[in-house]
């Protein structure tokens, strides 16, 4: 069932720029947040050795940096502005 949400003009313009041919706004939003993964998605509620936890933490920190750079680059392309 579809739901209506209110978004700012700024967000609407950004979503519109990111929208691919034949893609709905729902698809754009899902594509944008789909790549976000939490440590709990991988580790679940089980405990893991501290060494493994530290490795996972470093991997997620590197992924967050990579995701930030990717999103920044997309915004720069969409707005033709450098940050």
N, C-alpha and C positions, 0 to 999 in steps of 0.2 A: 504494500500500500504506500503510495507516494505521500510525502509530507512537504509542506511549504515552510521555508525558513527565510528569514530576512537577513540580508548581507549588505555591507556597506557598498557604496558605489565603487570604491577603490578595489575591494575584493572581487566584485562582479567583473570589473574591467580586467583584472588579473586572470580570473578563471576563464574569461572569454578569450584572452590571448593564448592561454595554455590549451584551450579546447582544440582537439583534432577533428578533421572532417568526419562526420558521422558519429561523433562522440557526444553524449549528453553531459550536462553539468555534473550529474551524479558520477558518471564515469571519470570525469576530471578529478573530482574530490577523492574518489576511491583510489585512483591511480596515484594521487599525491600522498595519501596517508598509508597506502598499502605497504610501502617499503619500510614503515616504522615498525620496529620489532623491539619488544622489551626483553630484558634478561629473563623474566619470569616465563616468557613464552618458550624459551629454550631450556632453562634449568627446572622449571616447574616448582613444586614445593618441596622437592627432595633436597637434602643437603649434599654438597659436593666438597671435596678436599680444598683447603685454602689455596693451594697452588693452582688448581684448576679454576677457582673463582677469580684469582688475580689475572690469569690468562684471558678468561672471558671478559673481565672488566676492561682490559687493555684493548681487546678486539672491538668491544662496543664503543669505547672512547674514540678509536680510530674511525669506526663506521660513522659516528656522530659528526666528526670533523669532515669526513668525505661527503656525507649527506648535506651538511651545511654549505659546503663549497658548491655542490651541485645545485642546490636550491638558490644560492646567491647568483650563480651563473645564469640560471633560468630567469630569475627576476631581472638581472641586468639585460638579458636579451629581450625580455618582454617590455622593459621600460627604456631600453637604450641608455641606461644610466650606470655609472660605475660606483661601487660602494667601497 
